[in-house]
Amino acid sequence: MSDLENLLRMTAVQAEGMRGLGGYAGGMFMAASKVLGEETVRDANGAVAQNAGGKQGEK
């Protein structure tokens, strides 16, 4: 029974550590998503500007 108690205690400590790692990984994912989203918006705006310029030149 004492072995089981020790294992459960260590599991609880490790679960807290895993929770911290999950929060860290989630934060990194959200930061990367924001950066990639900004690049996508910037690229889309550049493409719209290029298309608008090309269409004006055709007229």
PDB file of N, H, CA, C and O in Angstrom:
ATOM      1  N   MET A   1       0.824  -1.198   0.000  1.00  0.00           N
ATOM      2  CA  MET A   1       0.000   0.000   0.000  1.00  0.00           C
ATOM      3  C   MET A   1       0.866   1.258   0.000  1.00  0.00           C
ATOM      4  O   MET A   1       0.508   2.253  -0.632  1.00  0.00           O
ATOM      5  N   SER A   2       1.990   1.226   0.696  1.00  0.00           N
ATOM      6  H   SER A   2       2.281   0.418   1.209  1.00  0.00           H
ATOM      7  CA  SER A   2       2.847   2.415   0.737  1.00  0.00           C
ATOM      8  C   SER A   2       3.462   2.680  -0.648  1.00  0.00           C
ATOM      9  O   SER A   2       3.641   3.834  -1.039  1.00  0.00           O
ATOM     10  N   ASP A   3       3.780   1.613  -1.382  1.00  0.00           N
ATOM     11  H   ASP A   3       3.634   0.676  -1.065  1.00  0.00           H
ATOM     12  CA  ASP A   3       4.289   1.794  -2.743  1.00  0.00           C
ATOM     13  C   ASP A   3       3.240   2.477  -3.625  1.00  0.00           C
ATOM     14  O   ASP A   3       3.558   3.380  -4.398  1.00  0.00           O
ATOM     15  N   LEU A   4       2.002   2.039  -3.499  1.00  0.00           N
ATOM     16  H   LEU A   4       1.744   1.305  -2.871  1.00  0.00           H
ATOM     17  CA  LEU A   4       0.922   2.641  -4.278  1.00  0.00           C
ATOM     18  C   LEU A   4       0.753   4.108  -3.904  1.00  0.00           C
ATOM     19  O   LEU A   4       0.550   4.952  -4.778  1.00  0.00           O
ATOM     20  N   GLU A   5       0.835   4.418  -2.610  1.00  0.00           N
ATOM     21  H   GLU A   5       1.000   3.733  -1.901  1.00  0.00           H
ATOM     22  CA  GLU A   5       0.713   5.807  -2.157  1.00  0.00           C
ATOM     23  C   GLU A   5       1.842   6.668  -2.736  1.00  0.00           C
ATOM     24  O   GLU A   5       1.610   7.788  -3.190  1.00  0.00           O
ATOM     25  N   ASN A   6       3.058   6.133  -2.715  1.00  0.00           N
ATOM     26  H   ASN A   6       3.247   5.223  -2.347  1.00  0.00           H
ATOM     27  CA  ASN A   6       4.195   6.872  -3.283  1.00  0.00           C
ATOM     28  C   ASN A   6       4.022   7.093  -4.786  1.00  0.00           C
ATOM     29  O   ASN A   6       4.320   8.172  -5.298  1.00  0.00           O
ATOM     30  N   LEU A   7       3.546   6.080  -5.479  1.00  0.00           N
ATOM     31  H   LEU A   7       3.304   5.204  -5.063  1.00  0.00           H
ATOM     32  CA  LEU A   7       3.321   6.215  -6.920  1.00  0.00           C
ATOM     33  C   LEU A   7       2.241   7.250  -7.215  1.00  0.00           C
ATOM     34  O   LEU A   7       2.373   8.038  -8.151  1.00  0.00           O
ATOM     35  N   LEU A   8       1.185   7.251  -6.428  1.00  0.00           N
ATOM     36  H   LEU A   8       1.077   6.611  -5.667  1.00  0.00           H
ATOM     37  CA  LEU A   8       0.120   8.234  -6.629  1.00  0.00           C
ATOM     38  C   LEU A   8       0.608   9.646  -6.343  1.00  0.00           C
ATOM     39  O   LEU A   8       0.231  10.589  -7.039  1.00  0.00           O
ATOM     40  N   ARG A   9       1.446   9.796  -5.320  1.00  0.00           N
ATOM     41  H   ARG A   9       1.752   9.031  -4.755  1.00  0.00           H
ATOM     42  CA  ARG A   9       2.000  11.107  -4.991  1.00  0.00           C
ATOM     43  C   ARG A   9       2.872  11.614  -6.140  1.00  0.00           C
ATOM     44  O   ARG A   9       2.771  12.775  -6.537  1.00  0.00           O
ATOM     45  N   MET A  10       3.718  10.746  -6.667  1.00  0.00           N
ATOM     46  H   MET A  10       3.800   9.803  -6.345  1.00  0.00           H
ATOM     47  CA  MET A  10       4.585  11.137  -7.788  1.00  0.00           C
ATOM     48  C   MET A  10       3.763  11.434  -9.044  1.00  0.00           C
ATOM     49  O   MET A  10       4.092  12.340  -9.809  1.00  0.00           O
ATOM     50  N   THR A  11       2.706  10.673  -9.247  1.00  0.00           N
ATOM     51  H   THR A  11       2.438   9.937  -8.626  1.00  0.00           H
ATOM     52  CA  THR A  11       1.828  10.915 -10.392  1.00  0.00           C
ATOM     53  C   THR A  11       1.175  12.284 -10.288  1.00  0.00           C
ATOM     54  O   THR A  11       1.039  12.983 -11.292  1.00  0.00           O
ATOM     55  N   ALA A  12       0.770  12.674  -9.087  1.00  0.00           N
ATOM     56  H   ALA A  12       0.880  12.106  -8.271  1.00  0.00           H
ATOM     57  CA  ALA A  12       0.169  13.990  -8.882  1.00  0.00           C
ATOM     58  C   ALA A  12       1.175  15.099  -9.188  1.00  0.00           C
ATOM     59  O   ALA A  12       0.823  16.103  -9.807  1.00  0.00           O
ATOM     60  N   VAL A  13       2.419  14.922  -8.758  1.00  0.00           N
ATOM     61  H   VAL A  13       2.705  14.107  -8.255  1.00  0.00           H
ATOM     62  CA  VAL A  13       3.462  15.921  -9.042  1.00  0.00           C
ATOM     63  C   VAL A  13       3.703  16.009 -10.549  1.00  0.00           C
ATOM     64  O   VAL A  13       3.813  17.101 -11.106  1.00  0.00           O
ATOM     65  N   GLN A  14       3.784  14.855 -11.197  1.00  0.00           N
ATOM     66  H   GLN A  14       3.695  13.968 -10.745  1.00  0.00           H
ATOM     67  CA  GLN A  14       4.026  14.841 -12.635  1.00  0.00           C
ATOM     68  C   GLN A  14       2.846  15.430 -13.400  1.00  0.00           C
ATOM     69  O   GLN A  14       3.036  16.074 -14.432  1.00  0.00           O
ATOM     70  N   ALA A  15       1.634  15.214 -12.903  1.00  0.00           N
ATOM     71  H   ALA A  15       1.480  14.691 -12.065  1.00  0.00           H
ATOM     72  CA  ALA A  15       0.447  15.778 -13.564  1.00  0.00           C
ATOM     73  C   ALA A  15       0.492  17.304 -13.529  1.00  0.00           C
ATOM     74  O   ALA A  15       0.116  17.951 -14.507  1.00  0.00           O
ATOM     75  N   GLU A  16       0.944  17.886 -12.424  1.00  0.00           N
ATOM     76  H   GLU A  16       1.249  17.361 -11.629  1.00  0.00           H
ATOM     77  CA  GLU A  16       1.091  19.342 -12.350  1.00  0.00           C
ATOM     78  C   GLU A  16       2.130  19.831 -13.353  1.00  0.00           C
ATOM     79  O   GLU A  16       1.938  20.860 -14.001  1.00  0.00           O
ATOM     80  N   GLY A  17       3.220  19.097 -13.477  1.00  0.00           N
ATOM     81  H   GLY A  17       3.375  18.261 -12.951  1.00  0.00           H
ATOM     82  CA  GLY A  17       4.237  19.456 -14.459  1.00  0.00           C
ATOM     83  C   GLY A  17       3.712  19.373 -15.879  1.00  0.00           C
ATOM     84  O   GLY A  17       4.008  20.239 -16.703  1.00  0.00           O
ATOM     85  N   MET A  18       2.943  18.348 -16.172  1.00  0.00           N
ATOM     86  H   MET A  18       2.703  17.644 -15.503  1.00  0.00           H
ATOM     87  CA  MET A  18       2.355  18.199 -17.509  1.00  0.00           C
ATOM     88  C   MET A  18       1.370  19.328 -17.802  1.00  0.00           C
ATOM     89  O   MET A  18       1.263  19.797 -18.935  1.00  0.00           O
ATOM     90  N   ARG A  19       0.660  19.751 -16.770  1.00  0.00           N
ATOM     91  H   ARG A  19       0.747  19.370 -15.850  1.00  0.00           H
ATOM     92  CA  ARG A  19      -0.271  20.867 -16.943  1.00  0.00           C
ATOM     93  C   ARG A  19       0.496  22.132 -17.331  1.00  0.00           C
ATOM     94  O   ARG A  19       0.075  22.875 -18.218  1.00  0.00           O
ATOM     95  N   GLY A  20       1.624  22.367 -16.660  1.00  0.00           N
ATOM     96  H   GLY A  20       1.966  21.764 -15.939  1.00  0.00           H
ATOM     97  CA  GLY A  20       2.460  23.519 -16.998  1.00  0.00           C
ATOM     98  C   GLY A  20       2.993  23.443 -18.415  1.00  0.00           C
ATOM     99  O   GLY A  20       2.998  24.439 -19.139  1.00  0.00           O
ATOM    100  N   LEU A  21       3.442  22.259 -18.809  1.00  0.00           N
ATOM    101  H   LEU A  21       3.438  21.451 -18.221  1.00  0.00           H
ATOM    102  CA  LEU A  21       3.936  22.093 -20.178  1.00  0.00           C
ATOM    103  C   LEU A  21       2.831  22.306 -21.203  1.00  0.00           C
ATOM    104  O   LEU A  21       3.067  22.866 -22.274  1.00  0.00           O
ATOM    105  N   GLY A  22       1.629  21.857 -20.870  1.00  0.00           N
ATOM    106  H   GLY A  22       1.438  21.402 -20.001  1.00  0.00           H
ATOM    107  CA  GLY A  22       0.499  22.066 -21.775  1.00  0.00           C
ATOM    108  C   GLY A  22       0.192  23.540 -21.957  1.00  0.00           C
ATOM    109  O   GLY A  22      -0.090  23.987 -23.069  1.00  0.00           O
ATOM    110  N   GLY A  23       0.245  24.298 -20.871  1.00  0.00           N
ATOM    111  H   GLY A  23       0.474  23.935 -19.968  1.00  0.00           H
ATOM    112  CA  GLY A  23       0.027  25.743 -20.962  1.00  0.00           C
ATOM    113  C   GLY A  23       1.095  26.419 -21.796  1.00  0.00           C
ATOM    114  O   GLY A  23       0.800  27.304 -22.599  1.00  0.00           O
ATOM    115  N   TYR A  24       2.339  26.000 -21.606  1.00  0.00           N
ATOM    116  H   TYR A  24       2.579  25.281 -20.954  1.00  0.00           H
ATOM    117  CA  TYR A  24       3.447  26.567 -22.380  1.00  0.00           C
ATOM    118  C   TYR A  24       3.284  26.252 -23.864  1.00  0.00           C
ATOM    119  O   TYR A  24       3.451  27.134 -24.706  1.00  0.00           O
ATOM    120  N   ALA A  25       2.962  25.007 -24.188  1.00  0.00           N
ATOM    121  H   ALA A  25       2.826  24.290 -23.503  1.00  0.00           H
ATOM    122  CA  ALA A  25       2.780  24.614 -25.587  1.00  0.00           C
ATOM    123  C   ALA A  25       1.595  25.354 -26.201  1.00  0.00           C
ATOM    124  O   ALA A  25       1.651  25.762 -27.361  1.00  0.00           O
ATOM    125  N   GLY A  26       0.525  25.527 -25.431  1.00  0.00           N
ATOM    126  H   GLY A  26       0.479  25.195 -24.489  1.00  0.00           H
ATOM    127  CA  GLY A  26      -0.636  26.271 -25.930  1.00  0.00           C
ATOM    128  C   GLY A  26      -0.289  27.720 -26.220  1.00  0.00           C
ATOM    129  O   GLY A  26      -0.729  28.282 -27.223  1.00  0.00           O
ATOM    130  N   GLY A  27       0.501  28.324 -25.342  1.00  0.00           N
ATOM    131  H   GLY A  27       0.859  27.868 -24.527  1.00  0.00           H
ATOM    132  CA  GLY A  27       0.927  29.704 -25.568  1.00  0.00           C
ATOM    133  C   GLY A  27       1.781  29.835 -26.811  1.00  0.00           C
ATOM    134  O   GLY A  27       1.626  30.781 -27.583  1.00  0.00           O
ATOM    135  N   MET A  28       2.682  28.888 -27.005  1.00  0.00           N
ATOM    136  H   MET A  28       2.808  28.119 -26.377  1.00  0.00           H
ATOM    137  CA  MET A  28       3.523  28.910 -28.208  1.00  0.00           C
ATOM    138  C   MET A  28       2.672  28.735 -29.469  1.00  0.00           C
ATOM    139  O   MET A  28       2.920  29.380 -30.487  1.00  0.00           O
ATOM    140  N   PHE A  29       1.676  27.862 -29.391  1.00  0.00           N
ATOM    141  H   PHE A  29       1.475  27.337 -28.564  1.00  0.00           H
ATOM    142  CA  PHE A  29       0.795  27.644 -30.536  1.00  0.00           C
ATOM    143  C   PHE A  29       0.012  28.910 -30.865  1.00  0.00           C
ATOM    144  O   PHE A  29      -0.115  29.279 -32.033  1.00  0.00           O
ATOM    145  N   MET A  30      -0.511  29.575 -29.838  1.00  0.00           N
ATOM    146  H   MET A  30      -0.407  29.276 -28.889  1.00  0.00           H
ATOM    147  CA  MET A  30      -1.279  30.802 -30.086  1.00  0.00           C
ATOM    148  C   MET A  30      -0.393  31.903 -30.657  1.00  0.00           C
ATOM    149  O   MET A  30      -0.825  32.648 -31.536  1.00  0.00           O
ATOM    150  N   ALA A  31       0.847  32.014 -30.163  1.00  0.00           N
ATOM    151  H   ALA A  31       1.198  31.409 -29.449  1.00  0.00           H
ATOM    152  CA  ALA A  31       1.765  33.022 -30.683  1.00  0.00           C
ATOM    153  C   ALA A  31       2.105  32.738 -32.149  1.00  0.00           C
ATOM    154  O   ALA A  31       2.117  33.650 -32.977  1.00  0.00           O
ATOM    155  N   ALA A  32       2.378  31.479 -32.461  1.00  0.00           N
ATOM    156  H   ALA A  32       2.369  30.739 -31.789  1.00  0.00           H
ATOM    157  CA  ALA A  32       2.694  31.119 -33.852  1.00  0.00           C
ATOM    158  C   ALA A  32       1.489  31.355 -34.749  1.00  0.00           C
ATOM    159  O   ALA A  32       1.637  31.809 -35.884  1.00  0.00           O
ATOM    160  N   SER A  33       0.314  31.053 -34.254  1.00  0.00           N
ATOM    161  H   SER A  33       0.194  30.684 -33.333  1.00  0.00           H
ATOM    162  CA  SER A  33      -0.897  31.268 -35.035  1.00  0.00           C
ATOM    163  C   SER A  33      -1.091  32.746 -35.333  1.00  0.00           C
ATOM    164  O   SER A  33      -1.478  33.113 -36.442  1.00  0.00           O
ATOM    165  N   LYS A  34      -0.822  33.596 -34.345  1.00  0.00           N
ATOM    166  H   LYS A  34      -0.507  33.298 -33.444  1.00  0.00           H
ATOM    167  CA  LYS A  34      -0.963  35.037 -34.550  1.00  0.00           C
ATOM    168  C   LYS A  34       0.030  35.539 -35.590  1.00  0.00           C
ATOM    169  O   LYS A  34      -0.333  36.312 -36.476  1.00  0.00           O
ATOM    170  N   VAL A  35       1.282  35.101 -35.487  1.00  0.00           N
ATOM    171  H   VAL A  35       1.578  34.472 -34.768  1.00  0.00           H
ATOM    172  CA  VAL A  35       2.313  35.537 -36.435  1.00  0.00           C
ATOM    173  C   VAL A  35       1.954  35.071 -37.842  1.00  0.00           C
ATOM    174  O   VAL A  35       2.022  35.852 -38.791  1.00  0.00           O
ATOM    175  N   LEU A  36       1.573  33.806 -37.980  1.00  0.00           N
ATOM    176  H   LEU A  36       1.517  33.171 -37.209  1.00  0.00           H
ATOM    177  CA  LEU A  36       1.232  33.291 -39.309  1.00  0.00           C
ATOM    178  C   LEU A  36      -0.022  33.967 -39.848  1.00  0.00           C
ATOM    179  O   LEU A  36      -0.125  34.207 -41.050  1.00  0.00           O
ATOM    180  N   GLY A  37      -0.966  34.272 -38.982  1.00  0.00           N
ATOM    181  H   GLY A  37      -0.883  34.077 -38.005  1.00  0.00           H
ATOM    182  CA  GLY A  37      -2.174  34.974 -39.409  1.00  0.00           C
ATOM    183  C   GLY A  37      -1.860  36.367 -39.915  1.00  0.00           C
ATOM    184  O   GLY A  37      -2.436  36.808 -40.909  1.00  0.00           O
ATOM    185  N   GLU A  38      -0.941  37.078 -39.238  1.00  0.00           N
ATOM    186  H   GLU A  38      -0.473  36.720 -38.430  1.00  0.00           H
ATOM    187  CA  GLU A  38      -0.553  38.417 -39.683  1.00  0.00           C
ATOM    188  C   GLU A  38       0.144  38.354 -41.033  1.00  0.00           C
ATOM    189  O   GLU A  38      -0.082  39.214 -41.885  1.00  0.00           O
ATOM    190  N   GLU A  39       0.988  37.347 -41.241  1.00  0.00           N
ATOM    191  H   GLU A  39       1.171  36.648 -40.549  1.00  0.00           H
ATOM    192  CA  GLU A  39       1.669  37.213 -42.533  1.00  0.00           C
ATOM    193  C   GLU A  39       0.672  36.919 -43.631  1.00  0.00           C
ATOM    194  O   GLU A  39       0.806  37.431 -44.743  1.00  0.00           O
ATOM    195  N   THR A  40      -0.330  36.100 -43.337  1.00  0.00           N
ATOM    196  H   THR A  40      -0.438  35.684 -42.434  1.00  0.00           H
ATOM    197  CA  THR A  40      -1.342  35.769 -44.338  1.00  0.00           C
ATOM    198  C   THR A  40      -2.135  37.005 -44.729  1.00  0.00           C
ATOM    199  O   THR A  40      -2.408  37.227 -45.908  1.00  0.00           O
ATOM    200  N   VAL A  41      -2.504  37.810 -43.739  1.00  0.00           N
ATOM    201  H   VAL A  41      -2.282  37.630 -42.781  1.00  0.00           H
ATOM    202  CA  VAL A  41      -3.248  39.042 -44.019  1.00  0.00           C
ATOM    203  C   VAL A  41      -2.389  39.993 -44.831  1.00  0.00           C
ATOM    204  O   VAL A  41      -2.872  40.608 -45.782  1.00  0.00           O
ATOM    205  N   ARG A  42      -1.113  40.121 -44.465  1.00  0.00           N
ATOM    206  H   ARG A  42      -0.721  39.621 -43.692  1.00  0.00           H
ATOM    207  CA  ARG A  42      -0.212  41.011 -45.188  1.00  0.00           C
ATOM    208  C   ARG A  42      -0.042  40.544 -46.636  1.00  0.00           C
ATOM    209  O   ARG A  42      -0.068  41.357 -47.559  1.00  0.00           O
ATOM    210  N   ASP A  43       0.134  39.229 -46.833  1.00  0.00           N
ATOM    211  H   ASP A  43       0.155  38.568 -46.083  1.00  0.00           H
ATOM    212  CA  ASP A  43       0.281  38.682 -48.178  1.00  0.00           C
ATOM    213  C   ASP A  43      -0.994  38.883 -48.988  1.00  0.00           C
ATOM    214  O   ASP A  43      -0.935  39.206 -50.174  1.00  0.00           O
ATOM    215  N   ALA A  44      -2.144  38.693 -48.352  1.00  0.00           N
ATOM    216  H   ALA A  44      -2.192  38.430 -47.388  1.00  0.00           H
ATOM    217  CA  ALA A  44      -3.419  38.868 -49.048  1.00  0.00           C
ATOM    218  C   ALA A  44      -3.602  40.326 -49.446  1.00  0.00           C
ATOM    219  O   ALA A  44      -4.074  40.603 -50.549  1.00  0.00           O
ATOM    220  N   ASN A  45      -3.241  41.261 -48.575  1.00  0.00           N
ATOM    221  H   ASN A  45      -2.858  41.035 -47.679  1.00  0.00           H
ATOM    222  CA  ASN A  45      -3.368  42.680 -48.908  1.00  0.00           C
ATOM    223  C   ASN A  45      -2.426  43.052 -50.048  1.00  0.00           C
ATOM    224  O   ASN A  45      -2.785  43.852 -50.912  1.00  0.00           O
ATOM    225  N   GLY A  46      -1.235  42.483 -50.056  1.00  0.00           N
ATOM    226  H   GLY A  46      -0.944  41.833 -49.354  1.00  0.00           H
ATOM    227  CA  GLY A  46      -0.298  42.743 -51.147  1.00  0.00           C
ATOM    228  C   GLY A  46      -0.819  42.212 -52.467  1.00  0.00           C
ATOM    229  O   GLY A  46      -0.655  42.859 -53.501  1.00  0.00           O
ATOM    230  N   ALA A  47      -1.443  41.046 -52.449  1.00  0.00           N
ATOM    231  H   ALA A  47      -1.576  40.521 -51.609  1.00  0.00           H
ATOM    232  CA  ALA A  47      -1.998  40.466 -53.672  1.00  0.00           C
ATOM    233  C   ALA A  47      -3.163  41.297 -54.179  1.00  0.00           C
ATOM    234  O   ALA A  47      -3.310  41.486 -55.386  1.00  0.00           O
ATOM    235  N   VAL A  48      -3.990  41.795 -53.272  1.00  0.00           N
ATOM    236  H   VAL A  48      -3.871  41.642 -52.291  1.00  0.00           H
ATOM    237  CA  VAL A  48      -5.125  42.639 -53.670  1.00  0.00           C
ATOM    238  C   VAL A  48      -4.616  43.929 -54.289  1.00  0.00           C
ATOM    239  O   VAL A  48      -5.151  44.390 -55.298  1.00  0.00           O
ATOM    240  N   ALA A  49      -3.580  44.516 -53.688  1.00  0.00           N
ATOM    241  H   ALA A  49      -3.146  44.141 -52.869  1.00  0.00           H
ATOM    242  CA  ALA A  49      -3.018  45.755 -54.220  1.00  0.00           C
ATOM    243  C   ALA A  49      -2.410  45.523 -55.598  1.00  0.00           C
ATOM    244  O   ALA A  49      -2.560  46.361 -56.487  1.00  0.00           O
ATOM    245  N   GLN A  50      -1.726  44.397 -55.787  1.00  0.00           N
ATOM    246  H   GLN A  50      -1.604  43.716 -55.065  1.00  0.00           H
ATOM    247  CA  GLN A  50      -1.139  44.101 -57.089  1.00  0.00           C
ATOM    248  C   GLN A  50      -2.224  43.873 -58.137  1.00  0.00           C
ATOM    249  O   GLN A  50      -2.102  44.340 -59.269  1.00  0.00           O
ATOM    250  N   ASN A  51      -3.284  43.160 -57.766  1.00  0.00           N
ATOM    251  H   ASN A  51      -3.383  42.781 -56.846  1.00  0.00           H
ATOM    252  CA  ASN A  51      -4.373  42.919 -58.708  1.00  0.00           C
ATOM    253  C   ASN A  51      -5.091  44.207 -59.051  1.00  0.00           C
ATOM    254  O   ASN A  51      -5.471  44.406 -60.205  1.00  0.00           O
ATOM    255  N   ALA A  52      -5.284  45.083 -58.089  1.00  0.00           N
ATOM    256  H   ALA A  52      -4.975  44.921 -57.152  1.00  0.00           H
ATOM    257  CA  ALA A  52      -5.951  46.345 -58.346  1.00  0.00           C
ATOM    258  C   ALA A  52      -5.092  47.203 -59.270  1.00  0.00           C
ATOM    259  O   ALA A  52      -5.615  47.861 -60.169  1.00  0.00           O
ATOM    260  N   GLY A  53      -3.778  47.199 -59.054  1.00  0.00           N
ATOM    261  H   GLY A  53      -3.353  46.664 -58.324  1.00  0.00           H
ATOM    262  CA  GLY A  53      -2.886  47.969 -59.908  1.00  0.00           C
ATOM    263  C   GLY A  53      -2.852  47.440 -61.309  1.00  0.00           C
ATOM    264  O   GLY A  53      -2.790  48.218 -62.262  1.00  0.00           O
ATOM    265  N   GLY A  54      -2.889  46.145 -61.462  1.00  0.00           N
ATOM    266  H   GLY A  54      -2.939  45.513 -60.688  1.00  0.00           H
ATOM    267  CA  GLY A  54      -2.880  45.529 -62.783  1.00  0.00           C
ATOM    268  C   GLY A  54      -4.158  45.800 -63.543  1.00  0.00           C
ATOM    269  O   GLY A  54      -4.117  46.031 -64.751  1.00  0.00           O
ATOM    270  N   LYS A  55      -5.279  45.779 -62.873  1.00  0.00           N
ATOM    271  H   LYS A  55      -5.312  45.592 -61.892  1.00  0.00           H
ATOM    272  CA  LYS A  55      -6.557  46.041 -63.517  1.00  0.00           C
ATOM    273  C   LYS A  55      -6.657  47.494 -63.941  1.00  0.00           C
ATOM    274  O   LYS A  55      -7.233  47.784 -64.990  1.00  0.00           O
ATOM    275  N   GLN A  56      -6.107  48.426 -63.148  1.00  0.00           N
ATOM    276  H   GLN A  56      -5.640  48.190 -62.296  1.00  0.00           H
ATOM    277  CA  GLN A  56      -6.151  49.830 -63.519  1.00  0.00           C
ATOM    278  C   GLN A  56      -5.292  50.087 -64.751  1.00  0.00           C
ATOM    279  O   GLN A  56      -5.627  50.927 -65.586  1.00  0.00           O
ATOM    280  N   GLY A  57      -4.183  49.362 -64.859  1.00  0.00           N
ATOM    281  H   GLY A  57      -3.911  48.680 -64.181  1.00  0.00           H
ATOM    282  CA  GLY A  57      -3.311  49.530 -66.007  1.00  0.00           C
ATOM    283  C   GLY A  57      -3.937  49.002 -67.287  1.00  0.00           C
ATOM    284  O   GLY A  57      -3.582  49.460 -68.373  1.00  0.00           O
ATOM    285  N   GLU A  58      -4.870  48.040 -67.189  1.00  0.00           N
ATOM    286  H   GLU A  58      -5.159  47.668 -66.307  1.00  0.00           H
ATOM    287  CA  GLU A  58      -5.511  47.466 -68.369  1.00  0.00           C
ATOM    288  C   GLU A  58      -6.522  48.408 -68.984  1.00  0.00           C
ATOM    289  O   GLU A  58      -6.774  48.358 -70.188  1.00  0.00           O
ATOM    290  N   LYS A  59      -7.107  49.278 -68.155  1.00  0.00           N
ATOM    291  H   LYS A  59      -6.902  49.319 -67.177  1.00  0.00           H
ATOM    292  CA  LYS A  59      -8.178  50.177 -68.656  1.00  0.00           C
ATOM    293  C   LYS A  59      -7.650  51.292 -69.473  1.00  0.00           C
ATOM    294  O   LYS A  59      -8.420  52.121 -69.957  1.00  0.00           O
TER     295      LYS A  59
END
